[in-house]
């Protein structure tokens, strides 16, 4: 699958996992790197969803159209499939996602880890 990034800050960290480790820590980086390679290995976003890796789930509200992928108990990698719509039929053909970052959106406050 093709992967793009929401902005230059996100791309800089994903282009250099050593830099991500220095800025974000080894534990978070190790799992984010694993999820990144799992996404990249899938041919389509629907194929990735079927693996269940990282417990991917669609988001709602102001995050409608985005998916969360578990990094740890609270932190999620936020991705946006690039397709005509978010129907299952469209996701079968979806071969590109945008990584928006990583955050903890649980509770009343959102904590952004990446960018």
Residue pairs with C-beta under 8 A, 6 or more apart in sequence:
1 39
1 40
1 41
1 42
1 43
1 44
1 45
1 48
1 95
1 96
1 97
2 95
2 96
2 97
3 14
3 36
3 39
3 40
3 96
3 97
3 98
3 99
4 82
4 96
4 97
4 98
4 99
5 11
5 14
5 98
5 99
6 80
6 98
6 99
6 100
6 101
6 115
7 115
9 114
9 115
10 99
10 100
10 101
10 114
10 115
12 19
13 19
13 20
13 23
13 24
13 114
13 115
14 20
14 36
14 99
17 29
17 33
20 29
20 32
20 33
20 114
21 29
24 32
24 113
24 114
27 72
28 71
28 72
28 75
28 102
28 113
31 71
31 72
32 71
32 77
32 102
32 114
35 53
35 54
35 69
35 71
35 77
36 77
36 99
38 48
38 51
38 53
38 54
39 48
39 69
39 79
39 97
42 48
42 51
43 95
44 91
44 92
44 93
44 94
44 95
45 81
45 83
45 91
45 94
45 95
45 97
46 88
46 91
46 92
46 94
48 56
49 56
49 91
53 69
54 69
54 70
54 71
54 77
55 69
55 70
56 67
56 68
56 69
57 67
57 68
58 66
58 67
58 86
59 65
59 66
59 67
59 68
59 78
59 105
63 78
63 105
65 80
65 81
65 86
66 78
66 79
66 80
66 100
67 78
67 79
67 80
67 81
68 76
68 77
68 78
68 105
69 76
69 77
69 78
69 79
70 76
70 77
71 77
71 102
74 104
74 106
75 102
75 103
75 104
75 113
76 102
76 103
76 104
76 105
77 99
77 101
77 102
78 99
78 100
78 101
78 102
78 103
79 97
79 98
79 99
79 100
80 97
80 98
80 100
81 91
81 94
81 96
81 97
82 94
82 96
82 97
82 98
83 90
83 91
83 93
83 94
84 90
101 112
101 113
101 114
101 115
102 112
102 113
102 114
103 110
103 111
103 112
103 113
103 114
104 110
104 111
104 113
